[in-house]
Amino acid sequence: MAIIFTIAFLFFYFYGLFLWNRKVLWRLSPTISKTIKYIHYGTFLISASVIFLYIKYHIGLRGLWTTRIFIIITLITGMFFILLSDKMVMNKIEKIYFRIFSFLPVFTAGFLYIPFLGVVLVFSLFGQLISPADKIYFQDNKLRIQSSFVGVLGSPRLDIFEKKGIFEKHYLQDDYRAAHYDSIKVHYDIDSTRIILYPNHEYDDSIRIICLEKIK
């Protein structure tokens, strides 16, 4: 069924692109087209920089949706720019770039043809993009502790974020599954920060404590 749906999607998408380019003459004005182009480049650079910082140093922009909004704007402006913009605002390299970007849905659909792994990868990435947190256990001006979607095959993970100005640092807790805990309390001690995890008794009966360095 998934293969039939994918084939149908690819057919109508290619057919729609062909008809739009041949039949529809309307385009955005040069001024608006340039504005959207610069917005795309700006959000692309911000998204790429944040992704690098997160992979390298576990640091991202503060807030559940901040980085995701930049990524979503990058994707939307990239995919539809070649169809809606005035062609005069693009040089040859930009035309190739945005044309490739317009085929992103096709590349994504193509991954679904990879047995099992493709479906898991696509839906896991899509889920992480549109579902920042399943549940927020605790939040103040210093910390946010949440249950995070990690993939269609994995159970939600317990994540701890320390807020630092416009950024936040991620303390990854690989061995803590969010479903195991019912509630969380935080104590800011003189020399450390204690995070007390109260169990969901369907999974565990023990209270656990995570100790972090003192958060100012």
Backbone hydrogen bonds in HBPLUS format (Angstrom, degrees):
<---DONOR---> <-ACCEPTOR-->    atom                        ^
c    i                          cat <-CA-CA->   ^        H-A-AA   ^      H-
h    n   atom  resd res      DA  || num        DHA   H-A  angle D-A-AA Bond
n    s   type  num  typ     dist DA aas  dist angle  dist       angle   num
A0005-PHE N   A0001-MET O   2.98 MM   4  6.25 161.8  2.02 151.7 156.6     1
A0006-THR N   A0002-ALA O   2.92 MM   4  6.09 155.3  1.98 144.5 151.5     2
A0007-ILE N   A0003-ILE O   2.93 MM   4  6.15 161.9  1.96 151.5 155.8     3
A0008-ALA N   A0004-ILE O   2.98 MM   4  6.18 162.0  2.02 148.9 154.0     4
A0009-PHE N   A0005-PHE O   2.90 MM   4  6.11 156.7  1.96 147.3 154.0     5
A0010-LEU N   A0006-THR O   2.94 MM   4  6.17 166.2  1.96 153.7 156.8     6
A0011-PHE N   A0007-ILE O   2.99 MM   4  6.16 157.9  2.04 148.7 154.8     7
A0012-PHE N   A0008-ALA O   3.04 MM   4  6.24 174.1  2.05 154.9 155.8     8
A0013-TYR N   A0009-PHE O   2.86 MM   4  5.93 151.8  1.94 150.0 158.8     9
A0014-PHE N   A0010-LEU O   3.00 MM   4  6.07 171.6  2.01 148.2 150.7    10
A0015-TYR N   A0011-PHE O   2.90 MM   4  6.01 159.9  1.94 148.1 154.8    11
A0016-GLY N   A0012-PHE O   2.77 MM   4  5.77 149.4  1.86 136.6 145.1    12
A0017-LEU N   A0013-TYR O   2.93 MM   4  6.20 157.6  1.98 150.5 155.9    13
A0018-PHE N   A0014-PHE O   3.00 MM   4  6.21 160.2  2.04 148.1 153.5    14
A0019-LEU N   A0015-TYR O   2.96 MM   4  6.17 166.3  1.98 150.2 153.8    15
A0020-TRP N   A0016-GLY O   2.92 MM   4  5.98 162.6  1.95 148.5 153.9    16
A0021-ASN N   A0017-LEU O   3.06 MM   4  6.19 170.0  2.07 150.2 152.7    17
A0022-ARG N   A0018-PHE O   3.08 MM   4  6.19 145.6  2.20 143.7 153.3    18
A0023-LYS N   A0019-LEU O   2.69 MM   4  5.54 163.1  1.72 156.6 160.9    19
A0024-VAL N   A0020-TRP O   3.07 MM   4  5.10 149.7  2.16 126.4 135.7    20
A0028-LEU N   A0084-LEU O   2.73 MM  56  5.91 170.6  1.74 170.9 173.7    21
A0033-SER N   A0029-SER O   2.84 MM   4  6.01 162.1  1.88 157.9 164.1    22
A0034-LYS N   A0030-PRO O   2.89 MM   4  6.05 159.9  1.93 148.7 153.0    23
A0035-THR N   A0031-THR O   3.05 MM   4  6.28 158.6  2.10 145.9 151.9    24
A0036-ILE N   A0032-ILE O   2.95 MM   4  6.21 165.3  1.97 156.2 158.9    25
A0037-LYS N   A0033-SER O   2.96 MM   4  6.14 155.4  2.02 146.3 153.8    26
A0038-TYR N   A0034-LYS O   2.95 MM   4  6.21 160.5  1.99 153.8 157.6    27
A0039-ILE N   A0035-THR O   2.93 MM   4  6.17 152.5  2.01 147.3 155.8    28
A0040-HIS N   A0036-ILE O   2.89 MM   4  6.12 156.5  1.95 148.6 154.6    29
A0041-TYR N   A0037-LYS O   3.03 MM   4  6.36 164.1  2.05 150.6 154.0    30
A0042-GLY N   A0038-TYR O   2.88 MM   4  6.02 159.2  1.92 146.4 152.6    31
A0043-THR N   A0039-ILE O   2.91 MM   4  6.10 172.7  1.92 157.2 158.5    32
A0044-PHE N   A0040-HIS O   2.87 MM   4  5.93 151.2  1.96 148.4 157.3    33
A0045-LEU N   A0041-TYR O   3.01 MM   4  6.17 161.6  2.04 147.8 151.6    34
A0046-ILE N   A0042-GLY O   3.02 MM   4  6.28 161.5  2.06 149.9 155.4    35
A0047-SER N   A0043-THR O   2.85 MM   4  5.92 164.9  1.88 145.8 150.5    36
A0048-ALA N   A0044-PHE O   2.89 MM   4  6.04 167.2  1.91 151.9 155.7    37
A0049-SER N   A0045-LEU O   2.96 MM   4  6.04 158.1  2.01 144.5 150.7    38
A0050-VAL N   A0046-ILE O   2.92 MM   4  6.12 161.3  1.95 153.0 158.0    39
A0051-ILE N   A0047-SER O   2.92 MM   4  6.08 162.5  1.95 152.4 157.5    40
A0052-PHE N   A0048-ALA O   3.02 MM   4  6.20 156.2  2.08 143.8 150.1    41
A0053-LEU N   A0049-SER O   2.96 MM   4  6.22 165.0  1.98 149.9 153.8    42
A0054-TYR N   A0050-VAL O   2.83 MM   4  6.02 154.5  1.89 150.1 157.5    43
A0055-ILE N   A0051-ILE O   2.94 MM   4  6.12 162.6  1.97 150.0 154.2    44
A0056-LYS N   A0052-PHE O   2.87 MM   4  5.95 164.4  1.89 155.0 159.9    45
A0057-TYR N   A0053-LEU O   2.71 MM   4  5.38 156.6  1.76 138.9 147.3    46
A0059-ILE N   A0053-LEU O   3.45 MM   6  5.55 174.3  2.46 109.0 110.7    47
A0058-HIS N   A0054-TYR O   2.89 MM   4  4.05 135.1  2.10 110.6 117.1    48
A0170-HIS N   A0058-HIS O   2.83 MM 112  5.32 170.1  1.84 164.1 166.4    49
A0060-GLY N   A0168-GLU O   2.99 MM 108  5.51 166.5  2.01 158.7 161.8    50
A0168-GLU N   A0060-GLY O   2.86 MM 108  5.51 144.8  1.98 150.5 153.3    51
A0062-ARG N   A0166-ILE O   2.81 MM 104  5.27 167.7  1.82 133.9 131.0    52
A0069-ILE N   A0065-TRP O   2.81 MM   4  5.86 151.8  1.89 160.0 165.1    53
A0070-PHE N   A0066-THR O   3.38 MM   4  6.75 158.5  2.43 147.0 151.7    54
A0071-ILE N   A0067-THR O   3.03 MM   4  6.36 157.4  2.09 150.9 157.4    55
A0072-ILE N   A0068-ARG O   2.83 MM   4  6.02 162.9  1.86 151.4 156.0    56
A0073-ILE N   A0069-ILE O   2.93 MM   4  6.10 163.1  1.96 151.4 155.8    57
A0074-THR N   A0070-PHE O   3.02 MM   4  6.18 156.0  2.07 143.6 150.4    58
A0075-LEU N   A0071-ILE O   2.96 MM   4  6.24 159.2  2.00 151.9 156.9    59
A0076-ILE N   A0072-ILE O   2.94 MM   4  6.13 170.6  1.95 155.9 158.2    60
A0077-THR N   A0073-ILE O   2.96 MM   4  5.95 169.1  1.98 151.2 154.6    61
A0078-GLY N   A0074-THR O   2.99 MM   4  5.88 147.4  2.10 137.9 147.5    62
A0079-MET N   A0075-LEU O   2.94 MM   4  6.03 160.5  1.98 149.8 154.4    63
A0080-PHE N   A0076-ILE O   3.22 MM   4  6.28 161.8  2.26 152.1 155.6    64
A0081-PHE N   A0077-THR O   3.18 MM   4  5.55 126.1  2.48 131.9 140.2    65
A0083-LEU N   A0080-PHE O   3.23 MM   3  5.39 134.2  2.45 100.0 112.1    66
A0084-LEU N   A0080-PHE O   3.16 MM   4  6.31 144.6  2.30 150.7 159.9    67
A0085-SER N   A0081-PHE O   2.94 MM   4  5.49 155.7  2.00 156.2 157.8    68
A0089-VAL N   A0086-ASP O   3.22 MM   3  6.06 171.1  2.23 124.0 126.5    69
A0090-MET N   A0087-LYS O   3.27 MM   3  5.71 166.9  2.29 116.1 118.4    70
A0095-LYS N   A0091-ASN O   2.99 MM   4  6.24 152.4  2.07 152.2 160.1    71
A0096-ILE N   A0092-LYS O   3.12 MM   4  6.42 157.0  2.18 147.2 152.4    72
A0097-TYR N   A0093-ILE O   2.91 MM   4  6.15 161.6  1.94 150.1 155.8    73
A0098-PHE N   A0094-GLU O   2.89 MM   4  6.04 174.3  1.90 156.4 156.7    74
A0099-ARG N   A0095-LYS O   2.95 MM   4  5.94 144.0  2.08 138.0 148.3    75
A0100-ILE N   A0096-ILE O   2.95 MM   4  6.15 159.0  1.99 150.1 155.1    76
A0101-PHE N   A0097-TYR O   3.00 MM   4  6.27 155.3  2.07 144.0 151.5    77
A0102-SER N   A0098-PHE O   2.94 MM   4  6.10 142.1  2.08 136.7 145.8    78
A0103-PHE N   A0100-ILE O   3.03 MM   3  5.37 147.9  2.14 106.0 115.7    79
A0104-LEU N   A0101-PHE O   3.03 MM   3  5.32 161.6  2.06 115.6 117.0    80
A0106-VAL N   A0103-PHE O   2.93 MM   3  5.12 122.8  2.27 101.6 117.0    81
A0107-PHE N   A0103-PHE O   2.98 MM   4  6.40 156.5  2.04 155.8 162.7    82
A0108-THR N   A0104-LEU O   2.88 MM   4  6.11 160.3  1.92 155.2 161.0    83
A0109-ALA N   A0105-PRO O   2.90 MM   4  6.06 159.3  1.94 142.0 147.7    84
A0110-GLY N   A0106-VAL O   2.86 MM   4  6.07 146.0  1.98 143.8 154.0    85
A0111-PHE N   A0107-PHE O   3.21 MM   4  6.57 137.1  2.40 141.3 150.6    86
A0111-PHE N   A0108-THR O   3.13 MM   3  5.35 132.4  2.36 100.3 112.0    87
A0112-LEU N   A0109-ALA O   3.03 MM   3  5.36 138.9  2.21 104.1 115.4    88
A0113-TYR N   A0110-GLY O   3.07 MM   3  5.58 159.5  2.11 111.7 118.1    89
A0114-ILE N   A0111-PHE O   2.99 MM   3  5.55 156.2  2.04 114.1 121.1    90
A0118-GLY N   A0114-ILE O   3.11 MM   4  4.63 141.9  2.26 120.3 128.9    91
A0117-LEU N   A0115-PRO O   2.53 MM   2  5.67 135.2  1.72 118.8 103.1    92
A0120-VAL N   A0116-PHE O   3.00 MM   4  6.20 168.0  2.01 159.8 163.5    93
A0121-LEU N   A0117-LEU O   2.90 MM   4  6.01 163.6  1.93 151.5 156.1    94
A0122-VAL N   A0118-GLY O   3.00 MM   4  6.13 172.8  2.00 153.9 155.8    95
A0123-PHE N   A0119-VAL O   3.09 MM   4  6.11 171.5  2.09 151.9 154.5    96
A0124-SER N   A0120-VAL O   2.94 MM   4  5.83 144.2  2.07 140.5 150.7    97
A0125-LEU N   A0121-LEU O   3.02 MM   4  6.15 166.3  2.03 151.5 154.5    98
A0126-PHE N   A0122-VAL O   2.98 MM   4  6.14 160.5  2.02 147.9 154.1    99
A0127-GLY N   A0123-PHE O   2.91 MM   4  5.87 151.9  1.99 133.9 141.9   100
A0128-GLN N   A0124-SER O   3.01 MM   4  6.24 154.6  2.08 146.5 152.7   101
A0129-LEU N   A0125-LEU O   3.09 MM   4  6.28 139.8  2.26 139.8 150.3   102
A0130-ILE N   A0126-PHE O   3.12 MM   4  6.37 157.0  2.18 152.4 156.7   103
A0131-SER N   A0127-GLY O   2.90 MM   4  5.60 130.5  2.15 143.5 153.8   104
A0134-ASP N   A0147-SER O   2.70 MM  13  5.30 153.1  1.77 152.6 159.6   105
A0147-SER N   A0135-LYS O   2.70 MM  12  5.08 155.5  1.76 155.7 162.4   106
A0137-TYR N   A0145-ILE O   2.82 MM   8  5.58 136.3  2.01 142.7 156.5   107
A0138-PHE N   A0145-ILE O   3.29 MM   7  5.11 162.1  2.32 138.5 139.4   108
A0145-ILE N   A0138-PHE O   2.81 MM   7  5.11 167.0  1.82 151.4 153.2   109
A0140-ASP N   A0143-LEU O   2.99 MM   3  5.62 158.0  2.04 160.3 163.4   110
A0163-LYS N   A0142-LYS O   2.79 MM  21  5.12 166.8  1.81 139.3 143.8   111
A0144-ARG N   A0161-PHE O   2.89 MM  17  5.14 140.4  2.05 145.0 153.9   112
A0161-PHE N   A0144-ARG O   2.85 MM  17  5.14 157.4  1.90 151.8 158.9   113
A0146-GLN N   A0159-ASP O   2.97 MM  13  5.41 158.7  2.01 151.7 158.4   114
A0159-ASP N   A0146-GLN O   2.89 MM  13  5.41 170.2  1.90 159.8 163.2   115
A0148-SER N   A0157-ARG O   2.76 MM   9  5.12 167.9  1.78 150.6 154.2   116
A0157-ARG N   A0148-SER O   2.87 MM   9  5.12 154.6  1.93 148.7 148.0   117
A0154-GLY N   A0151-GLY O   3.31 MM   3  5.27 148.3  2.42  98.2 107.0   118
A0178-ALA N   A0156-PRO O   3.01 MM  22  5.59 150.8  2.09 131.6 138.2   119
A0158-LEU N   A0176-TYR O   3.21 MM  18  5.79 167.1  2.23 155.1 151.1   120
A0171-TYR N   A0160-ILE O   2.73 MM  11  5.15 177.1  1.73 164.5 165.6   121
A0162-GLU N   A0169-LYS O   2.77 MM   7  5.01 157.8  1.82 147.5 152.4   122
A0169-LYS N   A0162-GLU O   2.75 MM   7  5.01 152.3  1.83 146.1 150.3   123
A0164-LYS N   A0167-PHE O   2.73 MM   3  5.09 167.1  1.75 143.3 144.3   124
A0167-PHE N   A0164-LYS O   2.93 MM   3  5.09 156.2  1.99 129.4 129.0   125
A0176-TYR N   A0173-GLN O   3.26 MM   3  5.58 166.0  2.28 115.3 116.6   126
A0180-HIS N   A0177-ARG O   3.06 MM   3  5.74 159.6  2.10 119.1 125.3   127
A0181-TYR N   A0178-ALA O   3.11 MM   3  5.79 172.1  2.11 123.9 126.2   128
A0200-ASN N   A0180-HIS O   2.76 MM  20  5.20 163.0  1.79 126.7 125.2   129
A0182-ASP N   A0198-TYR O   2.74 MM  16  5.77 151.0  1.82 150.5 160.7   130
A0198-TYR N   A0183-SER O   2.92 MM  15  5.31 167.4  1.93 161.7 162.3   131
A0185-LYS N   A0196-ILE O   3.03 MM  11  5.21 158.6  2.08 144.7 151.5   132
A0196-ILE N   A0185-LYS O   2.80 MM  11  5.21 162.4  1.83 161.9 165.2   133
A0187-HIS N   A0194-ARG O   2.82 MM   7  5.11 163.3  1.85 153.4 158.7   134
A0194-ARG N   A0187-HIS O   2.87 MM   7  5.11 162.4  1.91 158.8 158.4   135
A0189-ASP N   A0192-SER O   2.85 MM   3  5.20 129.9  2.11 149.8 164.6   136
A0193-THR N   A0212-LEU O   2.94 MM  19  5.06 163.6  1.97 139.3 140.2   137
A0212-LEU N   A0193-THR O   2.87 MM  19  5.06 168.8  1.89 152.0 155.7   138
A0195-ILE N   A0210-ILE O   2.81 MM  15  5.01 162.0  1.84 152.9 158.4   139
A0210-ILE N   A0195-ILE O   2.83 MM  15  5.01 163.5  1.86 145.1 150.4   140
A0197-LEU N   A0208-ARG O   2.75 MM  11  5.12 176.6  1.75 161.6 162.8   141
A0208-ARG N   A0197-LEU O   3.15 MM  11  5.12 157.6  2.20 142.0 146.3   142
A0203-TYR N   A0200-ASN O   2.92 MM   3  5.91 164.7  1.94 134.2 137.3   143
A0204-ASP N   A0200-ASN O   3.15 MM   4  6.16 167.5  2.17 146.7 150.6   144
